[in-house]
Amino acid sequence: MKKLLFSLMAVMLSTAVMTSCGGKKEAPADEVEAPAYVFTREDTTKVHDLVNQFTVRLQNGDIAGAVDMLRYLNGDSIQSLDQAFRQRQGHSLMFVAGKAGYELNRIVFNSNIDNEAKIDIVLFEKEEGDSRPNTTSFYLRPVRIDDEWYLTTKDNITDTHSDMSSNNDNL
């Protein structure tokens, strides 16, 4: 019985060793794939500075100045907003301009055109014990075209690379 148990354990152990070693093949060092997109500390700093300029303008109630910073990604090119988009963005920003506080929550880099900057906005100061929600968030979509960073908005009309824009085909 001991021989059978010992043989069975030896077979299981050798099978485990063979399967754990046999399936892994290391790629040669010269075949390491380069990442599709590379973002540096300089990219983070540039986007952070753009978002900060944008939020300072909003906090100061400078809606026109904030809208002036926004661009429109049309296919693979960046364009200034036309008058209709300027009005639309200005109207949207009117509800969050001049509020109590703005804080950059996060910047997420995925590609040159698929990035996100989330800004948390304190709508009003509240007293201790006040349970009403007093915050909202606003999203920007920083894009990098020809090594230059621009701010675009995350919406269903001007965001031509989003799943949301396909919902806008019937407009």
N, C-alpha and C positions, 0 to 999 in steps of 0.2 A: 504494500500500500504506500509506503514511504517512497519507494522508487517511482511509482506512478505519479504521486503528487509532485515529487522533485522534477520529473521529466516534464510534466504539464507546466510547471512554473518556469522551467528553462525555455520551453517553447514560447510561452507568453512573453517572457522578457526579451527574447531574441526578436520576436515579431514586433514588439514595441520599439526596440532600438532600430530595426530596419525601416519601419514606416516613418519614424521621426527623422531619420537621417536621409532616407532615399528620396523624399519628395522635395527637398530644398536644394535648389541650385542657385548659387550666388552669381550675379552678373559680374562680368569682368569690370575692373575699375574704369576702363576707358569707355564703357558703354552707359555711363550714368546719364539719365535724361535731364535736360535743363528744364526748370519750371517754365510754364507758358507765359507767366507774367511775373515780373520782378518789381517789387515796391521797396523803396528805400526809406530811411529816416527823413530824407529831404521831401519825399512825396507826402509822408504823414504831416510834416511841418507845413508844407504848402497848403494842403487841404484844411488842416486845422486853422491856419491863418485866414483862409477864405471864409470858412464857416464862422470864425470869430468876427470878422468884418461884417458879415451878413447879420449876425445876431446883434451886434452893437447898433447897427442901423435900425434894426427892428425895435430894439429896446428904446432907442431915442425917438421912435415914431416916424423915422425916415423911410416910409414905405417906397417912395420913388427911388431912393438910393439903394434899397435892398433889391428891388425889381431890376434896377440897372445891372446888378451883379449876375443875374440869371441869364442863362443861355438856353438854346434849343438844339437838341441833338437830332439832326435830320439825316437819317441813314448813317453815314460815317463822317459827316461834316458837322461842325458847330456853327450856329448862326445866332445872331441877336434876335430877341423876341420882336415880332411885329406888334403893331398897336393893339390888335385884338387880344393877343396873348399877354401883353403888358397889362391891359385892363383886367383880364381874368386873374392874373397872378396878384395884382394889386388888391383886387377885391378879396381874394383868399387871405392875403397877409393882413388885411385890415383887422381881422378878428384876433390876431395874435401880436399885433404891434403895440408897443408901449406897456407891456405887461410887467409884472413884478420881478421876474427872473428868467434867465435862459441858461441852460447848461448843456454842453455837448455830452451826450450820453455815450456814444460810440461812433467809431468810423470802421467800416468793414470794406476791405479791398478784395475784389474777386477778379476783375479784369480791367481793361482800360475804360470800359463803358458800363460795367455792372458793379457799382459800388454804392455804399449807403452811409450817410451821416444822419444820425438820429439826434434831434435837439429836443430836450425836455423843457417845457415852458410852464412856469408858475403863473397861473392866471390872476390870482389874488392872494394876499396874505390872509391867513386865517388864525383865529384865536385858539388858545388851548381848549381842547374838548370839542371843537368844531369838526364834525365828521364828514362834511361835504367834500367831494373831490375838488381839488383846485389845480390840477395839472393836466396838460395835454402834451402831445408830441407832434413834431413836424419833421418830415424826412426830406433830405436833399439827396441828389444822386450826382456826386462828383464824377466827372469824366476826364480822361487824359487823352488829348488829341495832339499829335506832334510834340510830345513831351511837355505840353502846357496843360494845367489843370483849370477846369471850368465848373461852375455850379449849375446843375440843371435840377428840375423838380421831378419828383416821383409822382407822375399823374398819368391819366389815361389818354391824353391828347398829345402832349409834347414828348412823351417818353416812347420813342419809336422802337426801342429794343426790349420792351417789356411785354409780358403776357397780357397786361392790361390793355395795350394798344390794339390787340386783335379784337377786343370787345368793342372797340370804337369804329370798326369798319363800316357799320351801318349809319353813321352820323353824316 
